Amino acid sequence: MASFDDVAKQFATHFYTTFDTNRAALINLYQDQSMLTYESERCQGREAIYKKLMSVPTVKHAPAILQAQPSPGNGIIIFVSGNLGIEENPPVKFAETFLLMPGTGGGFFIHNNIFQLNYC
């Protein structure tokens, strides 16, 4: 079985590559009980999260830091920070936290997801 660090790295690579190239496919990582906070906007459930993710302009993620910890219930908490290119603008800093929980079939799903741009 892969370590929580290995799962976190694989997840982050998959998440950001998919977000930047085929964002609609991210919906498969969320379930109806999942919650996303994007800046100050909260969305719960697959449909609401899908609508929010699809409303984000074209972006290019460049994660620089990834940290992970195991959580109760065999979950994994993941923190990512880095640079985010938004359309043709200069990159800005971002931070994002995920709580992955075991799903059916042996994989994980995103139970909680918090995203924040850092302008300071």
C-alpha positions in Angstrom: 0.0 0.0 0.0 1.3 3.5 -0.9 2.3 5.9 1.9 0.2 9.0 2.5 3.0 11.1 1.1 3.0 9.0 -2.1 -0.8 9.3 -2.4 -0.6 13.1 -1.8 2.0 13.6 -4.5 0.1 11.4 -7.0 -3.1 13.2 -6.2 -1.7 16.7 -6.6 -0.1 15.9 -9.9 -3.3 14.4 -11.2 -5.5 17.2 -9.8 -3.5 20.1 -11.1 -2.8 18.6 -14.5 -6.5 17.8 -14.9 -7.6 21.2 -13.7 -5.4 22.9 -16.2 -6.2 20.7 -19.2 -9.6 19.0 -18.7 -11.3 20.7 -15.7 -14.7 19.0 -16.2 -13.1 15.6 -15.4 -12.4 16.8 -11.8 -16.0 16.2 -10.9 -15.1 12.5 -10.6 -13.0 13.3 -7.6 -15.9 14.8 -5.6 -19.0 13.3 -4.0 -22.4 14.7 -2.9 -21.1 15.4 0.6 -17.9 17.1 -0.6 -17.4 20.8 0.1 -15.3 23.4 -1.7 -14.5 26.9 -0.4 -13.1 28.9 -3.3 -11.9 32.2 -1.9 -14.9 33.0 0.2 -17.5 31.2 -1.8 -18.7 27.8 -0.4 -20.2 25.1 -2.6 -21.4 21.7 -1.4 -22.2 18.7 -3.6 -20.9 17.6 -7.0 -23.2 19.8 -9.1 -22.4 23.0 -7.2 -18.7 22.3 -7.2 -18.7 21.5 -10.9 -20.4 24.9 -11.6 -17.9 26.8 -9.6 -14.9 25.0 -11.1 -16.2 25.6 -14.6 -16.6 29.3 -13.9 -12.9 29.8 -13.1 -11.0 31.5 -15.9 -8.2 29.7 -17.8 -5.3 29.0 -15.3 -2.0 27.3 -15.1 -0.9 25.9 -11.7 2.7 25.6 -10.7 2.7 23.9 -7.3 5.9 24.5 -5.3 5.2 23.1 -1.8 3.2 20.0 -0.9 2.8 18.7 2.6 0.6 15.8 3.8 -0.5 14.2 7.0 -2.7 11.2 7.8 -6.0 12.0 9.3 -8.6 9.9 11.3 -10.7 7.5 9.2 -7.7 6.7 6.9 -8.0 10.1 5.3 -5.1 12.3 4.1 -4.8 16.1 4.6 -2.9 17.8 1.8 -1.6 21.4 1.7 -0.3 22.8 -1.5 1.1 26.3 -2.3 2.6 27.7 -5.4 2.1 30.1 -8.3 -1.1 30.4 -10.4 -1.1 32.0 -13.9 -4.5 33.4 -14.7 -5.1 33.9 -18.4 -2.3 36.2 -19.6 -1.7 38.0 -16.3 1.4 37.7 -14.1 1.3 34.7 -11.7 -0.1 35.1 -8.2 0.5 32.9 -5.2 -2.1 30.4 -4.1 -2.7 28.0 -1.3 -5.0 25.0 -1.3 -5.9 22.3 1.3 -7.6 19.0 0.6 -9.0 16.3 2.9 -9.1 13.1 1.0 -11.2 10.3 2.3 -11.4 6.6 1.3 -14.0 6.0 -1.3 -15.6 2.8 -2.6 -13.3 0.7 -4.7 -10.1 1.5 -2.8 -9.5 5.0 -4.1 -9.9 8.4 -2.4 -12.3 11.3 -3.0 -12.1 15.0 -2.0 -14.2 15.5 1.1 -13.1 19.0 1.7 -11.2 21.5 -0.5 -10.2 25.1 0.4 -8.6 27.4 -2.2 -7.2 30.8 -1.6 -5.3 33.3 -3.7 -2.5 35.1 -1.7 -2.1 38.8 -2.7 0.1 39.8 0.3 
